[in-house]
Amino acid sequence: METLARAGGCAVLLNSAFDDGGRTYNSVLLVARAAGEELAVQRADKRHLVPFGEYVPWRSYLPFVVKIARMVGDFSPAAELRLLDWSGERLGAAVCYEVVFPGETAALVAAGATVLVTVTNDAWYGDSAAPRQHLRAARFRAAENRRWLLRAAITGISAVVRPDGSLAAMAEVGEERVLAARFTGRRDRTPFSRVPWLAPALAAALAAGALARTRRD
């Protein structure tokens, strides 16, 4: 990794557990060459953790759950939202299933993200439709916020997603390849990125209205 960043001038984005002040975070690390030959490491921590996967909720009230779920991690959620600065762009990172939450991604854009990135390990999905469903969620996030989205998945599907949600490049499940793409970050804001709760609120109101009308009929 250091050789890539130093000799090749490539920025490397990776996922790793990170210990800081007695707490452990599920983090995205950006290793890039800054001034001259100096390498700089930036970090963004996962904000939305998986209950009973990355932590045990209500641990002090449910001690028996800790004994049952022995493989559960003991991660802490991010203390703050951080963007990663790279080559004039600001990267908004999502770890694994964080990308399925529209509000989480909209918050990154509201904070100034010009490009979205997500890293994931979809191996546990096995031979199912889940990797494609996970990719579909990422494509929605790109389209909702009109941002390029770069997705790296250990076992696939990795992809470069255009701001309209279409695929510029993709590596299928189990496929090993390098995805090359040219892109420019964006700084404009969509209505969705400004008010992400409005769409689901309107959908819920329309559904409630439809149900009420059905009962009257």
FIVEXVEX-880323 format. One record per residue (C-alpha): residue in one letter; y, x, z. Coordinates in steps of 0.5 Angstrom, whole numbers, padded with zeros to 4 digits, always signed. Example, Ala and Ser with C-alpha at 12.3 -4.5 7.8 and 13.67 -1.06 7.14 Angstrom:
<pts>
A-0009+0025+0016 S-0002+0027+0014 
</pts>
This chain:
<pts>
M+0000+0000+0000 E+0005+0005+0002 T+0003+0009-0004 L+0005+0003-0009 A+0011+0002-0005 R+0013+0009-0005 A+0011+0012-0012 G+0011+0006-0016 G+0017+0003-0013 C+0013-0004-0012 A+0015-0008-0007 V+0008-0011-0003 L+0008-0017+0000 L+0002-0018+0005 N-0001-0023+0011 S-0003-0020+0017 A-0003-0021+0025 F+0003-0018+0028 D+0004-0017+0036 D+0011-0017+0038 G+0013-0017+0046 G+0006-0020+0048 R+0006-0025+0043 T+0002-0025+0037 Y+0004-0028+0030 N+0001-0030+0024 S+0006-0026+0019 V+0008-0025+0012 L+0010-0017+0011 L+0015-0015+0006 V+0014-0007+0005 A+0019-0005+0000 R+0023+0002-0002 A+0030+0001+0001 A+0035+0007+0000 G+0032+0013-0003 E+0025+0014-0001 E+0025+0010+0005 L+0021+0005+0006 A+0023-0002+0010 V+0018-0007+0013 Q+0021-0014+0014 R+0017-0020+0017 A+0017-0027+0017 D+0013-0031+0022 K+0009-0037+0021 R+0012-0043+0024 H+0007-0049+0023 L+0001-0047+0026 V-0006-0050+0025 P-0008-0054+0032 F-0015-0052+0034 G-0015-0046+0029 E-0009-0042+0030 Y-0008-0045+0037 V-0010-0050+0042 P-0005-0055+0044 W-0004-0057+0051 R-0008-0051+0053 S-0006-0052+0061 Y-0009-0059+0061 L-0015-0058+0056 P-0018-0052+0059 F-0025-0054+0057 V-0023-0054+0049 V-0022-0047+0050 K-0029-0046+0052 I-0031-0050+0046 A-0027-0047+0041 R-0028-0040+0042 M-0026-0038+0035 V-0019-0041+0036 G-0014-0036+0035 D-0008-0035+0040 F-0002-0035+0035 S+0005-0037+0037 P+0010-0040+0032 A+0016-0037+0029 A+0022-0036+0034 E+0026-0037+0028 L+0026-0038+0021 R+0027-0031+0017 L+0028-0030+0010 L+0026-0023+0006 D+0031-0020+0002 W+0028-0016-0004 S+0032-0014-0010 G+0038-0019-0010 E+0033-0025-0008 R+0032-0028-0002 L+0024-0030-0001 G+0022-0036+0003 A+0015-0035+0005 A+0010-0040+0007 V+0003-0038+0010 C-0003-0042+0008 Y-0002-0049+0009 E+0005-0049+0011 V+0006-0050+0004 V+0004-0057+0004 F+0010-0060+0008 P+0016-0061+0004 G+0020-0061+0010 E+0018-0054+0012 T+0020-0051+0005 A+0026-0055+0004 A+0028-0051+0010 L+0027-0045+0007 V+0032-0047+0001 A+0037-0050+0006 A+0037-0043+0009 G+0038-0039+0003 A+0032-0038-0001 T+0032-0036-0008 V+0025-0036-0009 L+0019-0039-0006 V+0013-0035-0004 T+0006-0037-0001 V+0000-0033+0001 T-0007-0036+0003 N-0014-0035+0004 D-0018-0041+0001 A-0025-0038+0002 W-0027-0043+0007 Y-0026-0049+0002 G-0032-0047-0001 D-0034-0050-0008 S-0030-0056-0008 A-0023-0059-0010 A-0019-0056-0004 P-0016-0050-0008 R-0014-0054-0013 Q-0011-0059-0009 H-0007-0054-0005 L-0004-0051-0011 R-0002-0058-0013 A+0002-0058-0006 A+0005-0051-0008 R+0007-0054-0015 F+0010-0060-0012 R+0014-0056-0007 A+0017-0052-0013 A+0019-0058-0017 E+0022-0061-0011 N+0027-0055-0009 R+0027-0052-0017 R+0025-0046-0015 W+0020-0041-0018 L+0014-0040-0013 L+0009-0034-0013 R+0003-0036-0010 A-0003-0030-0008 A-0009-0033-0006 I-0015-0028-0004 T-0020-0032-0007 G-0016-0036-0012 I-0012-0040-0014 S-0006-0035-0015 A-0001-0037-0019 V+0007-0036-0022 V+0010-0043-0022 R+0016-0045-0025 P+0022-0049-0022 D+0019-0055-0026 G+0013-0055-0022 S+0009-0052-0029 L+0005-0046-0029 A+0007-0040-0032 A+0001-0036-0030 M-0005-0037-0026 A-0012-0034-0024 E-0018-0038-0023 V-0022-0038-0016 G-0026-0032-0016 E-0022-0029-0022 E-0019-0022-0021 R-0013-0021-0025 V-0006-0019-0025 L-0001-0024-0026 A+0006-0022-0030 A+0012-0026-0030 R+0019-0025-0031 F+0024-0030-0027 T+0031-0030-0024 G+0032-0034-0017 R+0036-0040-0016 R+0042-0042-0011 D+0043-0049-0013 R+0041-0054-0009 T+0037-0061-0011 P+0038-0067-0007 F+0031-0067-0004 S+0032-0060-0001 R+0039-0063+0002 V+0035-0069+0005 P+0028-0068+0005 W+0026-0074+0009 L+0030-0079+0005 A+0024-0080+0000 P+0019-0081+0005 A+0023-0086+0008 L+0025-0090+0002 A+0017-0090+0000 A+0016-0093+0007 A+0021-0098+0007 L+0019-0100+0000 A+0012-0101+0003 A+0014-0105+0009 G+0018-0109+0004 A+0012-0110+0000 L+0007-0112+0005 A+0012-0117+0008 R+0013-0120+0002 T+0006-0121+0001 R+0005-0124+0007 R+0010-0129+0006 D+0007-0131-0001 
</pts>
